[in-house]
Every structure is written in structure tokens, then in C-alpha cells.
Amino acid sequence: MAGGDWGPVSIGTVLFVLLTPGLLFQLPGKGRAIEFANMQTSGISILVHTILYFGFITIFLIAIGVHISSG
């Protein structure tokens, strides 16, 4: 049985959890520039977190080339 490259799956999952707006932090917040664990979101916050996700996943998967092999 051949092992696969789990780098993109792992990095994508971790970044998704960390950058979910309102879960750990929200940028920009409702009343401040950044709010922590408020469990609310807005359209601009979703846009900012999407841009951050795209930037980080591009850096980790293309620029650095993170690979996690199994098997």
C-alpha cells in the first residue's frame, strides 16, 4: 500500500480551523480592530480571513513546499 502526501490536507485543515472568523479571533472586529473568541462574523471579516488563508496556504505549500508522507 503506497503512502500519500498529507502536507496539503494537514496544512489546509489547520489553517481553516485557525483562520475561521470569530472562532479564535476576528479581524476586523465589530468594535475594535481585532477581537478574540466573539463567535460573530461580518462580510469584511470573511474577506480578510479568506485573503489571509490564501496567503498562508500559498506560502506553506508552494514557497516552502511542506510534505508529510505516510507509509
C-alpha positions in Angstrom: 0.0 0.0 0.0 1.5 3.3 -1.1 1.7 6.3 1.2 0.4 9.7 0.1 1.4 13.3 0.6 -0.6 14.6 3.6 1.0 18.0 3.7 -1.7 19.9 1.8 -4.5 18.2 3.7 -2.9 18.8 7.1 -1.9 22.4 6.4 -5.3 23.2 4.9 -7.2 21.8 7.8 -5.1 23.5 10.5 -5.3 26.9 8.7 -9.0 26.5 8.2 -9.5 26.0 11.9 -7.1 28.8 13.0 -8.5 31.3 10.5 -12.2 30.7 10.9 -13.6 34.2 11.6 -14.8 34.6 15.2 -13.5 31.2 16.4 -10.1 32.3 17.8 -10.0 35.9 16.5 -11.8 38.2 14.1 -10.0 40.7 12.0 -11.6 43.4 11.8 -13.8 43.1 14.8 -17.2 44.7 15.3 -16.0 47.4 17.7 -12.2 47.0 17.6 -9.5 46.2 15.0 -9.2 42.7 16.4 -11.5 40.7 18.7 -10.9 37.3 20.3 -13.4 34.5 20.6 -16.5 36.5 19.9 -18.2 33.9 17.8 -19.6 36.5 15.4 -18.6 37.5 11.9 -19.2 40.0 9.1 -18.7 40.1 5.4 -15.5 42.2 5.5 -14.1 39.8 8.2 -14.8 36.8 5.9 -12.9 38.6 3.1 -9.9 39.4 5.3 -9.7 35.9 6.6 -10.0 34.4 3.1 -7.1 36.6 1.9 -5.0 35.5 4.9 -5.9 31.8 4.3 -4.9 32.1 0.6 -1.6 33.8 1.5 -0.6 31.3 4.2 -1.5 28.2 2.2 0.4 29.6 -0.8 3.5 30.2 1.4 3.3 26.8 3.1 2.5 24.7 0.0 4.2 26.4 -2.9 7.0 28.6 -1.5 8.2 26.3 1.3 6.8 23.0 -0.1 5.6 21.3 3.1 5.3 17.5 2.5 4.1 14.9 5.1 4.4 11.3 3.8 2.7 8.3 5.3 3.6 4.7 4.8 
